[in-house]
Amino acid sequence: MTNSTHTNDSSQNWVSGPVAEAQISAIKQMAMLSAQIEGAASLTWGVPSFRTPEIIRRGVQQQLDQDDAIGKYTLPDGLPELRDLVVETHARETGITIDANDNVLITAGNMQGLSTLFRVTISPGDEIILTDPSFASHFQQIKLCDGQAVSWPLDEQQGWALDVETLPSLITEKTKAIVIVSPSNPTGKIFSESELIRVGEIARQHNILILLDDPYSHFTYENRDRYFNLASIESLRDNLVYLFTFSKAYAMSGWRLGYMILPAALKKQALKVHDADLICTPHISQSAGIVALSNPPNHMAEFEQILNQRRTLICERLDRLSHIFEYVKPEGAYYVFPRIVAEHDNAWDFSINLLNKAKVTVTPGSAFGSRGENHVRMAYCVPDETINLAFDRMETFFGVGQA
Ligand SMILES: Cc1ncc(COP(=O)(O)O)c(C=O)c1O
């Protein structure tokens, strides 16, 4: 398995062009390669090490015994009780009042939500603007819809900030949407309120959608005041979809649960795709969501505190390898995206070599767009021991620099 060749085997003429062209995300490729190397220290996949909070686990256990319907389909857009809780949560977090029937769709996570939206919006050749670097899977999802991802370079010199002035020049009559993730994966950047508001204005002027993919807004550390939720802008209601996932903030990645807040007309279209693909999000996961949203999120402060300590640790360890990596301190999420300053051919070969020779797994930055080349992504949502083991091995492999 390599990232440079796709599975386009011409003898398999039953495989569609877009599928033949697409690749499994390099994050998962590296995770699978890593699983074959016994004892590899993996910083590749952004799966939080935490258990799903006990209150959610216990609540679901109870419902399994008491709720006769838990093994049955729900309505396609989700359990009414969960949608009502989403309305309350969204009002608390953004000040915006939405309608549980018109505007809420319970998803099997943000990947499924985004995939649905790309299917709704993209006809062959249509364009979606992605920051570069961007989350690896978004590129593949767009490709699978026969769409075109348009790269919007982030400014590395400014700590991976948005370069809002270049945005209008990327918009064509084929542009359907802009995807925003803040705090960003893979850079950890929190985009500023003024930049985001400007993006919103530009989107409205050109009548394009903003897809606000939000896995990480609860992990902002000392920068909480700088986090701004664009979904709180009333005038963007008709142009914006807000996608929240329970995967990270509630350590529920395996439950596959999220929700979308979207304009009523778009929800009607999205439901066609959602119903055809999935019928509904698994009932048991929706029940877990009810427990999650009807109790105070007491676990989150602890999650954030632990992640903050891990961020300090990984930055200290990176400082000792300054002859290999140069990095911008992440402001949020739980990734760091260092540039490789040591001699190397490309990020993919560098990462494979590191895995095979030092038993350390990172994700090649090229998976996140062309601006990610010559970088690697390290996820610090893993225990301290894994971070230390990975860096002890890298110090042995590369030698320690001048910290
Ligand atoms: C930006 C971004 N979007 C979506 C996802 C996937 O979210 P989910 O588990 O809800 O599908 C991730 C996971 O790493 C992510 O970083």
The ligand as an ORCA input file, in Angstrom:
! r2SCAN-3c Opt
* xyz 0 1
  C     -11.868     17.805     10.778
  C     -12.484     16.499     11.035
  N     -13.707     16.215     10.537
  C     -14.302     15.038     10.753
  C     -13.682     14.059     11.498
  C     -14.371     12.765     11.703
  O     -15.404     12.965     12.596
  P     -16.458     11.793     12.915
  O     -15.796     10.796     13.798
  O     -17.564     12.520     13.572
  O     -16.879     11.204     11.611
  C     -12.417     14.292     12.034
  C     -11.720     13.239     12.776
  O     -10.547     13.259     12.983
  C     -11.814     15.547     11.810
  O     -10.624     15.836     12.317
*
